[in-house]
Amino acid sequence: MANFVLVPGAGGDEWYWHRLVPALRERGHDSVAVALPAADDSAGWSEYADVIVDAIADRPEPVLVAQSLGGFSAPLAATRKPVEQIVLLNAMIPEPGETGEAWWSNTRQREAQLEYLATIGVTPEEASDDKVLYFHDVPPDVVEEAERRGEPGQSWTPMTQPWPLAAWPATPTRVLVGRDDRLFPEAFQRRVARERLGIEAETIPGGHLAPLADPEGVADRLIRSAPPGV
């Protein structure tokens, strides 16, 4: 049995994982979704890591799964508690000393995104709609629930803080990228993973919110990605 600790991206909302948690449990694995203090202007990367460590609790060497902005905070927790593996899922990969706000230009995300959108016939104006950018492959009932809940707040505080680690943790790391991600296109994520971690990413079906769109498929891939024997 593997223990999965699921770290959300911007907004810090554990609801993002609400379809994946039961899918993992149905397959006989423990999982917990983390709620980050994203709306708290006094909270930065260190406080985010505190919450992740608290969520790990006494789980023995869990697999940390980090989505999007979670790529900044999950590795910090891996330096504080034993972690079997980090799985980056459509995640931002920081370099030492890099801020979240600088990451976008440093990685040339916007250029890569515009190039990809042009290949699928989506204009930048159309992509300014969250339904087009994030929810294009998410079931309608889940989209409706997300709209009822409203967009979670995200403080800019952590985005201005330099990423504090001197290097990526020694923890074994995998990178999963959504084939249809319209925010971080597949080719873009593959390049960043190769340049920054020396890792060849694995492609999975789905867009940026893959666990909302295809929780069963993501669960199967996470289990296949888990270290042998867990």
Secondary structure by P-SEA (a helix, b strand, c coil): cbbbbbbbccccccccaaaaaaaaaaabbbbbbbbcccccccccaaaaaaaaaaaaccccbbbbbbcccccccaaaaaacccccbbbbccbbbbcccccccccccccaaaaaaaaaaaaacccccccccccccccccccaaaaaaaaaacbbbbbccccccccccccccccbbbbbbbcccccccaaaaaaaaaacccccccccccccccccccaaaaaaaaaaaccccc
